[in-house]
Amino acid sequence: MAKSNKISVLTILVLIVAVMVLVSMAEGRRLVISRKSTPSCVKVYGVESGDTCFSVTQTFNMTATFFYAMNPNLNCDSLFVGQWLCIAGSA
């Protein structure tokens, strides 16, 4: 009976350590994600009739990568007249 209790206690300790390691890993990942910088927009453009994401990048001489980084939640398939797009700043 005493041997069974020792095994149970050892099993519980191993499980506690495993949970602590998992929590530590999860916290570490959260910190890495939170270091992501948010775009800082300094100039905007109001969408006009006929504009597309491609035409805006061409008009303002922007790379597509920079444009999408500055407008992360943009759906290029549903631009509307008067919508503000960030065209200058830091991504």
C-alpha positions as CSV (number, residue, x, y, z in Angstrom):
1,M,0.0,0.0,0.0
2,A,2.9,2.4,0.8
3,K,4.5,1.7,-2.5
4,S,1.2,2.6,-4.3
5,N,1.0,5.9,-2.5
6,K,4.6,6.8,-3.5
7,I,3.8,6.2,-7.1
8,S,0.7,8.3,-6.9
9,V,2.5,11.2,-5.3
10,L,5.3,10.9,-7.9
11,T,2.7,10.9,-10.7
12,I,1.0,13.9,-9.3
13,L,4.3,15.8,-9.0
14,V,5.2,14.9,-12.6
15,L,1.8,16.2,-13.8
16,I,2.2,19.4,-11.9
17,V,5.6,20.1,-13.4
18,A,4.2,19.3,-16.9
19,V,1.4,21.8,-16.4
20,M,3.8,24.4,-15.2
21,V,6.0,23.9,-18.3
22,L,3.0,24.2,-20.6
23,V,1.8,27.4,-18.9
24,S,5.3,28.8,-19.1
25,M,5.5,28.0,-22.8
26,A,2.1,29.5,-23.5
27,E,3.0,32.7,-21.7
28,G,6.2,33.0,-23.6
29,R,4.4,32.7,-26.9
30,R,1.9,35.4,-25.9
31,L,4.8,37.8,-25.2
32,V,6.3,37.2,-28.6
33,I,3.0,37.9,-30.3
34,S,2.4,41.1,-28.3
35,R,5.7,42.5,-29.5
36,K,4.2,42.9,-33.0
37,S,4.1,46.5,-33.9
38,T,1.0,48.2,-35.1
39,P,1.1,50.4,-38.2
40,S,1.4,54.1,-37.7
41,C,-0.4,56.0,-40.4
42,V,0.6,59.6,-41.2
43,K,-1.3,60.2,-44.5
44,V,-4.6,58.8,-45.7
45,Y,-6.3,58.7,-49.1
46,G,-10.1,58.6,-49.7
47,V,-11.1,56.0,-52.2
48,E,-12.6,57.4,-55.4
49,S,-14.9,55.7,-57.9
50,G,-12.9,53.1,-59.9
51,D,-10.1,52.8,-57.5
52,T,-8.6,49.4,-56.7
53,C,-5.9,48.4,-54.3
54,F,-3.5,47.9,-57.2
55,S,-4.3,51.4,-58.6
56,V,-3.7,53.0,-55.3
57,T,-0.4,51.3,-54.8
58,Q,0.6,52.5,-58.3
59,T,-0.6,56.0,-57.8
60,F,1.4,56.5,-54.6
61,N,4.4,54.4,-55.7
62,M,4.0,51.9,-52.9
63,T,4.8,48.2,-52.8
64,A,2.0,45.8,-52.2
65,T,3.7,44.5,-49.1
66,F,3.9,47.9,-47.5
67,F,0.3,48.8,-48.6
68,Y,-1.2,45.7,-47.0
69,A,1.0,46.1,-43.9
70,M,-0.4,49.7,-43.5
71,N,-4.0,48.5,-44.1
72,P,-4.1,45.1,-42.4
73,N,-7.8,44.6,-42.2
74,L,-8.6,45.8,-45.7
75,N,-10.7,43.7,-48.1
76,C,-9.7,44.8,-51.6
77,D,-12.7,43.1,-53.1
78,S,-15.1,45.5,-51.4
79,L,-13.5,49.0,-51.5
80,F,-16.1,51.8,-51.3
81,V,-16.0,55.4,-52.3
82,G,-14.8,57.6,-49.4
83,Q,-13.1,54.7,-47.6
84,W,-9.9,55.8,-45.9
85,L,-6.7,54.0,-46.9
86,C,-3.4,54.6,-45.2
87,I,-0.7,55.6,-47.8
88,A,2.2,56.8,-45.7
89,G,3.6,55.9,-42.3
90,S,5.5,53.0,-40.7
91,A,4.4,49.4,-40.8
